[in-house]
Amino acid sequence: MNILEIAQIIFYFTVSFAVIVVGVLVTIIAVQVIWFIVATKRLVNGLHKESVEVYRKVDRFLQSMASLAFFSKFFPKGRSKKEPKL
């Protein structure tokens, strides 16, 4: 074998190894991106649940404040949302 054939064989092995390494790295990055998306989805769902719970608590608090005599002036019960304020 002459030197050109040996160089070509070494080149093909090197390129094959580089392609395998790049493929493994792309796979690892894809898995990490999927884990990040799943974690973000869990975070958003948790924030949504907490915000709904806070909304319910605030709504209950405002309803209880509206039933007090002093605050009934600030929270009228009879007016609907469609009626304009006078």
N, C-alpha and C positions, 0 to 999 in steps of 0.2 A: 504494500500500500504506500502510496506517496503521500506527501504532506497535505495536499489539497483535499484528499478523501478523508483524512483524519480530522482536518479542520472542519469539514462539512459535517461529519458525524458529531463532533463536539458542539457545533453550532445548533444542530437539530436537537440534541439533548438539552442544551441550555434553553432554547426557545420552548421546548415542551415543558420543562420545569417551570419556566416563567409563566406560561399559560396556566398551569395547574395552580401556582401560587396566586395569581390574579383571580382565578375562579374561586378559590377558597376564601380570599379576602372579600370578594363581592358577596359571597354567601353569608359570611359573618356580618357584614354591614347590613345586608337585607334582614337578617334575623334581629339585629339590634334595632333597626328602624321599626320592625313589626312590634317588638316589645315596647318601644317608646310610644307607638300609636295606641297600644292596648292600655298602657299606664295612663296616658292622657285621657283616653275615653273613661277610664275608671275615675279619674280626678274630676272630670266634667260631670259625670253622673253623680258623684258624691256632692259636688257643689250645688247641683240642681236640687238634690234631695234636701240639703241643708237650707237652701234659699226658700224652698216651699215651706219647710217647717218654721223658719223665721217669719215668713209672711203670715202663716196661720197664727203664730203667737202674737204678732203685732195686731192682727185683725181682732183677735179675742181681747187683747188689751184695750184697743180703741172702743170695742163694743161695751166692755165693762165700764170704761170711762164715760161713755155716752149715757149710761144709765144713772150716773150720779147727778144730783140736782144741780150742783155748781157748773158742771161741764155740759149740761144739756143745752145751755145757750150756744156753745161752740159746735156741738154736734147735733143739729136738728134731725129728727128721725123721719119726719113726714115728707120731706122734699125729695123728689126723684132726681136723677142725674140729668134728665132732659130739660127740666125747668130751670130757667135762668135765675141767678141770684138778684135780689132786689136791693 
